[in-house]
Amino acid sequence: MSNQDRHGSSPPSKFTSLYLENLDPQVSDEALIQMFSGFGKIIRSIRAKDFRGESRGFAFIEFESSDSAEQAFEHMNGRLIGFNDKNHDPNGVCLKQDRI
């Protein structure tokens, strides 16, 4: 008997938080909130910074609802955010569902 049979099937977990990586260091906290607030109410946004206060290139965004997080994931995954430097060959921002 499988573990799932013993405990019953459970619906997949719904996440309200997204992990963003490959962010342009020049993107501000305010710009992130503005870009993602169209998908729903943002509970909190955390952009990782080093000891000098400079961006480490990743952030977390937590939405009020899992539907908002899913919609943001579908529309923003792989999009370029920032990167005005012509010498830089960026990949799009990578989003992952995560827990804060």
Residue pairs with C-beta under 8 A, 6 or more apart in sequence:
14 66
14 70
15 66
15 69
15 97
15 98
15 99
16 43
16 62
16 63
16 64
16 65
16 66
16 68
16 69
17 60
17 61
17 62
17 63
17 69
17 97
17 98
17 99
17 100
18 60
18 61
18 62
18 63
18 69
18 72
18 73
18 95
18 96
18 97
18 98
19 58
19 59
19 60
19 95
19 96
19 97
19 98
20 32
20 58
20 59
20 60
20 61
20 93
20 94
20 95
21 57
21 58
21 93
21 94
21 96
22 57
22 58
22 90
22 91
22 92
22 93
22 94
23 32
23 47
23 55
23 57
23 58
23 59
23 81
23 82
23 93
24 57
24 81
24 82
24 83
24 84
24 90
25 54
25 55
25 57
25 82
26 55
26 82
26 84
27 47
27 55
27 81
27 82
29 45
29 47
31 81
31 82
32 45
32 47
32 59
32 61
32 81
33 42
33 45
35 76
35 81
36 42
36 45
36 61
36 72
36 76
39 63
39 68
39 69
39 71
39 72
39 75
39 76
40 63
40 64
40 65
40 67
40 68
40 69
40 71
40 72
41 63
41 64
41 65
41 68
42 61
42 62
42 63
42 64
43 62
43 63
43 64
44 60
44 61
44 62
44 100
45 59
45 60
45 61
45 62
46 59
46 60
46 61
46 100
47 55
47 58
47 59
48 55
48 56
48 57
48 58
48 59
49 55
49 56
50 56
60 98
60 100
61 69
61 72
62 69
62 100
63 69
63 72
69 97
72 95
73 95
73 97
76 93
76 95
77 92
77 93
77 94
77 95
78 92
78 93
78 94
79 92
79 93
80 90
80 92
80 93
81 93
83 90
